[in-house]
Amino acid sequence: MTVTFECITQSTRSVSELFDRAKDIGLHEQSQAESGERASGDVVAGLIGLDQEVTFSAKHLGLRFDLKSRVTEFDAPERFVDEQVNGLFRSFRHEHLFAASSSGTQMTDRVTFTAPFGPAGWIAERLVLARYLRRLIRNRGLFLAT
């Protein structure tokens, strides 16, 4: 089974500024300091772009793992998508959307994922992973918005 959720964050930053902050590898690492997330691969600093890949190593839910993703779609400054190339999930897709709002920018993070491990993965999706990932994405959005 596949899980999809959205997190919407309001920011006083401009669309282009928030778009760039969302592509910034260093800011991503800072927003995930709790998990010790670190980048390796094609891009380890600066702004990631179309067809570039990054591998993040982190400790989540007590387990250390790597997730390699590639930016597969890029429509600056309104949208970009990164998708898992290699990692724990059977599939993982993160769509980042940016639109002007009355207060600055509305950023929408749309995440779609499928856990591995068949029926056990389905149970993990529902009981743990969706809630955990939603919290991570929400906190990252708030970090980027300020």
N, C-alpha and C positions, 0 to 999 in steps of 0.2 A: 504494500500500500504506500501511497505517496501523501506527504503532509505539505500543505502550503499555508503560510501565515504572512501577515503584513504588520509592519511597525511604522507608524507615521510620527515624524518629528517636525516641530515648528522651530524655525530659527530666524533671528534678525539679520543673519548674514545674507549676502546676495547669492543668487543661484550659482553663478560661476565660482564664487569663493567656496561655497559648500560643496559643489561638484569636485573642485580640486582637493579639498580636505578629505573627501571620501576616497580619493585615489591615492592618497599619501601613505606610503608604506610605514614611515616613522610614526605618523599619528595613529595608524592602525595598531602598531605594536604598543604605543602608549595607552590606547583605549582598552587593550587586552592585557595590561600589566599583571593582573591577578592570576592569569594562566601562564605567565612567562613566555608569551607568544613571540617568536623570532622568525624573521624572514631569511630565506636563502633561495637560490635559483637565479633566473634571468634578472630580476629586479629585487634589490635588497634595500633600496633607499629611493627617495624622490617619488615621482608620480608614475603610476602604472598606466599603460595604454593598450590599445587594440593589439591582440595576438601575443601580448607579453604574458609570461608565466611567473608565478611566485609560489614558493613552498613555505607554508607556515608550520613551524614545530611548536607544539604547545602541550600543556597538561590540562585536560578537562575531565571532570568527573573522576579524578584520581588516576587517569590513564594518560600516558604520553603517546602522542601520535603526530603524524605529518599529514598535511592536506595540501596538495598541489592544485592550483587553479589557474585558469587562463581567462583573460578578458576576451570574450567572444563577440560582443556587440558594443558599439561605441558611437553615441550620438551626442557630442558635446554641445552645450553643457546640460542637456536634459536627461540623459540616460546612459548607463552602461551596465553590462551583465558580465559576471564572472561565474565560471562553471568548473566543477571539480574535474581534474584530469586523472588524478590518482589520490586515493585516500581511503578513509574508513567507510564512507558512505557508499551505497550502491549508486546513488546519484545525488548531486548537490548543485543547486542553481540559485544565485543571488542577483536579483535585478534591483538596481539603484535608480530611482526616479526623482527628478528635481523640478519643481514648478514654483513660479513666483506666487506669493501670497500677500495679503494686506500688511502683514508684519515683516515680510522678507522672503523666506523660502519655506516651502513644505517639501520635506524629504520623505519619500516612501521607500522602505526596504521590503521587497517581496522575496521570500525565501521558499523554495520548494526542494524537498529532500526525500530520499528513500533510504531507510536504514538497511544494513546487511543482515544476514542471519535468519532469513525467512520468518516464520511465525514468532520467534523470539525477538527479532528485530521489530516486527510490527508492534509487539507489546512495549518494547523500549521506546518506540516512536511516540506512542500514546501516553505512557506513564512518565517518561523522563526527558527524552530528547527535545520534543517540541517546546516544552516549558523552559528548559535550559537554554536552548538556542534563541528563543524569543527574548529572554532576559539579556543574553549577550548582545543581541542586535539592538535592543532598546537602549541599553547602556552605552553602546558604541555611538548610536545616533545622538544621544544627549551629550556625549563627550564632543563629538564633531560640531554640534550646533552652538556650543558656548564659545 
